[in-house]
Amino acid sequence: MVNYSQTERTIKRLFENSGGFTFNKKNYKLIIVDKPKTPKGEPKTDIYIRGQANDSSEIEIKISVKQSNTISPLH
């Protein structure tokens, strides 16, 4: 059985523990990392990240993960 919640928590914790990230050779301080809330079931895992660079520019990144251990409804 797929455990989306565990995957989401793991990804979120990685960013929270680091406090920042590098993207395109630019360092960013983590502003927020969170999971969007939806009223319906979720076919994939999405995590949104916002970071701020030293020059005050900000970046928003969405990480989408499709779990490899899902079972196709056609099977």
C-alpha positions in Angstrom: 0.0 0.0 0.0 1.2 3.5 -0.8 2.0 5.8 2.0 1.7 9.3 0.6 1.7 10.9 4.0 5.1 9.4 4.9 6.7 10.6 1.7 5.3 14.1 2.2 6.6 14.2 5.8 10.0 13.0 4.7 10.4 15.6 2.0 9.1 18.4 4.2 11.5 17.4 7.0 14.5 17.4 4.7 13.8 21.1 3.9 12.9 22.1 7.4 16.0 20.5 8.8 18.3 22.2 6.3 16.8 25.7 6.7 17.7 26.5 3.1 18.5 25.2 -0.4 20.5 25.9 -3.5 18.9 26.3 -6.9 20.7 27.3 -10.1 23.9 28.0 -8.1 22.0 30.5 -5.9 21.5 29.9 -2.1 18.1 30.5 -0.6 16.9 30.7 3.0 13.8 28.6 3.6 10.7 30.8 4.1 8.1 28.0 4.0 7.6 24.4 3.1 4.1 23.0 3.2 1.6 20.6 1.7 -1.4 22.1 0.0 -4.7 21.1 1.5 -7.4 19.6 -0.7 -10.9 18.3 0.0 -10.5 15.2 -2.2 -8.0 12.3 -2.5 -4.6 13.0 -4.0 -3.1 10.9 -6.8 0.4 12.3 -6.2 2.4 14.1 -3.6 3.0 17.9 -3.9 5.2 19.9 -1.7 5.5 23.7 -2.1 8.7 25.5 -1.1 9.4 29.2 -0.9 12.9 30.6 -0.4 14.6 34.0 -0.3 18.1 34.8 -1.5 20.5 37.3 0.0 19.5 39.8 -2.6 15.9 39.6 -1.3 14.7 37.8 -4.5 12.3 34.9 -3.8 11.6 31.7 -5.5 8.7 29.2 -5.3 9.2 25.6 -6.2 6.6 22.8 -6.4 7.9 19.2 -6.0 5.5 16.6 -7.4 6.2 12.9 -6.6 4.4 10.0 -8.3 5.0 7.0 -6.1 6.4 4.0 -8.0 4.5 1.5 -5.8 1.0 2.6 -6.8 -1.4 0.1 -8.3 -3.0 1.1 -11.6 -6.8 1.0 -11.6 -6.6 -0.9 -14.8 -5.0 -3.9 -13.2 
